[in-house]
Amino acid sequence: MAGVVGFFEFDQGYLETGYAYLSDGDHSNGDHSYHNLTAAFTKRYFGKISNSTRVIVNVGQDPGPGIEDTADGVLFLSENSLITSKPLTLVPYANFWAGFGKTQSVARAGAAEDILRNTGLTFESDGLTGYPTLDATAIDTVGGAIGIQNLFSLEQQLVMEVSAVVPHGNKEGPAKDVQLGAGIRYQRPLSNSVIFRADAMYGHFGDDNDSSTGIRFELRRKF
């Protein structure tokens, strides 16, 4: 793997760019080498909306006849938060995406989950419990997560969210029907080194009334 990244302050905003080439050294199952390009621009508009717009492009992969590709697509992400009268503690947010084909991160461990992990609570699992999520691959889907975060007096956190995944095109990803979700998170420190966190989610998958519910509790110890 070889790549280059750039960071620029531009037009009262912040621009990030990146390019990487991933060379597949094992061609026993086809050549999965490809180019990964990304750009992101972050800026505050009208003093009220903070927006980050991102695009990730995977191109150039040609594994050969009869072998499925793993990285050949485009993903658009729009992450937005509203600047309220309590900008540090009360944060409404709305994150959206549109995925076409298959996109993936350049170097991401398998346990780090799929590319929409940071889009919303209902897309965030973990490597220990297998906490359920909506489809977080962004393969041939559009959707979003809308929620609100309250940090009160910076001594605790409450996040509530609703989300949706809508498949389109060839529907090559896990989502074949519309998925709807809701999530909630509560977090607070019990001491200077121990944090308690609780999550709950509900997901509804398609017209066949399949659903999934998850609850998890964590105690995190800081060293």
C-alpha positions in Angstrom: 0.0 0.0 0.0 1.2 3.5 -0.9 -0.5 6.8 -0.5 -0.5 10.5 0.1 -2.7 12.8 2.1 -3.2 16.6 2.2 -4.7 19.0 4.7 -5.6 22.6 3.7 -7.4 25.6 5.3 -9.5 26.9 2.4 -12.4 29.3 2.0 -12.9 29.6 5.8 -13.1 25.8 6.0 -10.9 22.7 6.2 -10.1 20.5 3.3 -8.7 16.9 3.5 -7.7 14.9 0.5 -6.1 11.5 0.1 -5.0 8.9 -2.5 -3.8 5.4 -2.0 -3.0 2.4 -4.2 -3.5 -1.0 -2.8 -1.5 -3.8 -4.5 -2.9 -7.3 -4.1 0.2 -9.6 -3.8 -1.9 -12.8 -3.9 -3.6 -13.4 -7.2 -4.8 -16.9 -6.4 -8.3 -15.6 -6.2 -8.0 -12.8 -8.8 -6.2 -9.4 -8.7 -8.0 -7.1 -6.2 -5.6 -4.2 -6.5 -7.3 -0.8 -6.7 -7.1 3.0 -6.3 -8.8 4.7 -3.3 -9.4 8.5 -3.5 -11.1 10.6 -0.9 -11.9 14.3 -0.2 -13.7 16.0 2.6 -14.6 19.6 3.2 -15.7 20.9 6.6 -17.2 24.4 7.2 -19.7 26.3 9.3 -22.5 28.0 7.4 -24.5 31.1 8.5 -23.2 30.6 12.0 -25.8 27.9 12.5 -24.9 24.7 10.6 -21.6 22.8 10.8 -21.2 20.5 7.8 -18.7 18.0 6.6 -19.1 16.7 3.1 -17.1 13.6 2.1 -16.6 11.5 -1.0 -14.8 8.1 -1.2 -14.0 6.6 -4.6 -12.7 3.0 -5.3 -11.7 2.4 -8.9 -9.5 0.2 -11.0 -10.2 -3.2 -9.5 -10.4 -6.0 -12.1 -10.2 -9.4 -10.3 -11.0 -11.3 -13.5 -13.9 -13.2 -15.1 -16.2 -14.8 -12.7 -14.6 -13.3 -9.6 -16.5 -10.8 -7.6 -14.9 -7.4 -7.0 -14.7 -5.9 -3.5 -13.9 -2.3 -4.1 -15.5 -0.6 -7.1 -17.9 2.3 -6.2 -18.5 5.8 -4.9 -19.8 6.9 -1.5 -21.0 10.4 -0.6 -21.4 11.4 3.1 -22.9 14.5 4.5 -22.5 15.1 8.3 -24.4 18.0 9.8 -24.9 19.5 13.3 -26.9 22.5 14.4 -25.3 25.2 16.4 -27.7 25.8 19.3 -27.7 28.3 22.2 -25.7 25.6 24.0 -23.2 24.7 21.3 -21.0 22.6 23.5 -23.7 20.5 25.2 -26.9 20.4 23.1 -26.1 19.2 19.6 -28.9 18.1 17.1 -27.3 16.2 14.1 -28.4 14.8 10.8 -26.0 12.5 8.8 -26.8 11.2 5.3 -25.1 9.1 2.7 -25.5 7.8 -0.8 -23.6 4.7 -1.9 -23.2 3.4 -5.4 -21.4 0.1 -5.8 -18.9 -1.2 -3.2 -16.6 1.2 -1.3 -14.3 0.3 1.5 -11.6 2.0 3.7 -8.0 1.8 2.8 -6.7 0.2 6.0 -9.3 -0.8 8.4 -9.1 -3.8 10.8 -12.0 -6.3 10.5 -13.0 -5.6 14.0 -13.3 -1.9 13.2 -16.7 -2.6 11.5 -18.1 -1.2 8.3 -17.7 2.2 6.6 -20.9 3.7 8.2 -19.8 3.0 11.7 -19.6 6.7 12.6 -22.8 7.7 10.8 -25.0 6.9 13.7 -25.7 4.8 16.8 -27.6 2.2 14.9 -24.6 1.4 12.7 -22.1 1.0 15.5 -21.5 -2.6 16.8 -18.5 -4.0 18.7 -16.1 -6.9 18.4 -17.2 -8.5 21.7 -21.0 -8.8 21.9 -22.0 -8.7 18.2 -24.4 -5.9 19.0 -27.0 -5.7 16.1 -27.0 -2.8 13.6 -28.7 -1.8 10.4 -26.7 -2.4 7.2 -23.5 -0.3 7.7 -21.8 -1.3 4.4 -23.3 1.6 2.3 -23.3 -0.8 -0.7 -26.1 0.3 -3.1 -28.0 2.2 -0.4 -29.0 5.7 0.6 -30.1 6.8 4.0 -29.4 8.7 7.1 -29.4 9.1 10.9 -31.1 12.0 12.7 -30.7 12.6 16.4 -29.9 14.8 19.3 -27.1 14.8 21.8 -27.3 16.4 25.3 -24.3 16.6 27.5 -26.2 18.4 30.3 -23.5 20.1 32.4 -20.7 18.0 30.9 -21.2 15.3 33.5 -23.4 12.9 31.5 -24.4 12.2 27.9 -27.8 11.3 26.4 -28.1 10.6 22.7 -31.4 9.6 20.9 -31.6 8.8 17.2 -33.7 7.5 14.3 -32.3 6.1 11.1 -33.1 4.5 7.7 -31.4 2.5 5.0 -33.0 2.4 1.5 -31.5 0.0 -1.0 -31.3 0.9 -4.7 -29.8 -0.2 -8.0 -28.4 -3.7 -8.1 -28.8 -4.2 -4.4 -25.5 -6.0 -4.1 -25.2 -5.3 -0.4 -26.9 -7.0 2.6 -29.9 -4.6 2.5 -32.5 -5.9 0.1 -35.5 -4.0 1.6 -35.9 -0.8 3.5 -34.5 -0.9 7.1 -35.7 1.4 9.9 -33.9 1.9 13.2 -34.0 3.8 16.5 -31.2 4.0 19.1 -30.4 5.5 22.5 -27.2 5.9 24.5 -26.7 7.1 28.1 -23.2 7.6 29.5 -21.8 9.1 32.7 -18.6 8.9 34.7 -18.8 7.1 38.1 -15.4 8.4 39.1 -12.3 10.0 37.6 -11.4 6.7 36.0 -14.6 4.7 35.5 -17.3 5.4 32.9 -20.7 3.7 32.7 -22.4 3.4 29.3 -25.7 1.9 28.2 -27.0 1.4 24.6 -30.3 0.1 23.2 -31.5 -0.2 19.6 -34.4 -1.5 17.6 -34.2 -2.3 13.9 -37.0 -3.2 11.5 -36.0 -5.0 8.3 -38.2 -5.1 5.2 -41.8 -5.9 4.5 -41.6 -9.4 6.2 -41.6 -7.7 9.6 -38.2 -9.1 10.6 -36.8 -7.1 13.5 -33.8 -7.0 15.8 -33.3 -5.6 19.3 -30.1 -5.0 21.2 -29.2 -3.8 24.7 -25.6 -3.6 26.1 -24.0 -2.2 29.2 -20.4 -1.2 29.6 -18.0 -0.2 32.4 -14.9 1.5 31.0 -11.8 1.9 33.1 -9.3 4.5 32.1 -5.7 3.9 32.9 
